[in-house]
Amino acid sequence: MRPGPASFRRNRKVKLVEPPSCSSPSTIVFIGRNHRGQWVAQEQNGLYGGLFVSRAQAIKYALFENGQHRETIVELPREIELDMGKRLDAAIPERAA
């Protein structure tokens, strides 16, 4: 007896992919090297970013996060340091005493 369409669907493997952090195509992502020579990719407002071993990996990450908008990636000729604390203060509400 052949399995029906329902059992075929149940056995299918699905690859889950995390959605990009940003949905706005106008978000600028800066890439460049830090003082240690590592590649940095960081969104202009500090919403996301990371350290990478190669320029290609930094660009791949930036493209994933910004929705594949190559035109919004800016490579800096100067050093850039990863700063993930920019938005942290704004995101944490103050506690009432």
N, C-alpha and C positions, 0 to 999 in steps of 0.2 A: 504494500500500500504506500502510495506517494504522500509525503507530507504536504499539507495544505499551505496556502499563502500565509496564514497566521503564524504557523510554526517557523516558516522561513524568516519572517520579520523579527520574531523573538530571538533568533540566533544570530542576527546581524550584529557585527561589532561597530560601535559608533565612537568616533574619536571626538572627545570633548575639547574644545579650545576656549581659553579664557578670552572674553571680549576685550577690546582695547580700553584703556583707562579714559580716553578722551574721545569725544564725538565731534568736536569742532575742527573743521579743516583749516581754520585760521591759526591754530595753535603752533607756535614756533618752538622747535627743538634745536638747541645748540649742541654741537659736538666739537670735541677738541681733546687735546692732551692735558693732563694735570702735571704737577711738578715732578711726579714720579714716572712720567711717561705712559701712564695708563690712559686709555681712551674713556672719555666721559660723554654721556648723553644726558641732557637735562632739559625738561620743558621750561619755558621762559618764566613761569610763575612757581616753579618748584613742585608741581603736582606729581611728577614722576621723574625718574632718572636712574642711572646706574653706571657702574664701572665695567669696562670691557677690555679684553686683551688685544683686540684688533679694531681697526676703523670699520671694517666690513660688519662686524658684530654690533658695533654702536649704531651704524646706519640701519641694520636690520631691525634692531630694537625700536629705534625712533620711528621707522616706517610702520611697524606693527602698532605702536601706541598712538600714532597720529592718523591712523586710517589710510595708510599708503599714500600720503601727500608729500612726495619728494620735494616739491617746491617750498615747503615750510621748514626744511632742515637747513640750518646754517652752520657751516664749519668755520670755527674761529681760528685765526692765525696765532692768537695769543693763548696763554695757559688758561684753563678753566678748571675750577675745583667743584666737585660735587657738593651741593649744599641742600640737604633734604630737610633742614630745619626752618626754611623760609616760611612755610605755610603752617607749621606746627602750632605756633602761638595763636594764630587766627582760628585754627580748627578746634582748639580746646576751650570750651566755655569756662569762665571763671566761676568758682563755687561761691555760693552765698554763705556768709559766716553765721 
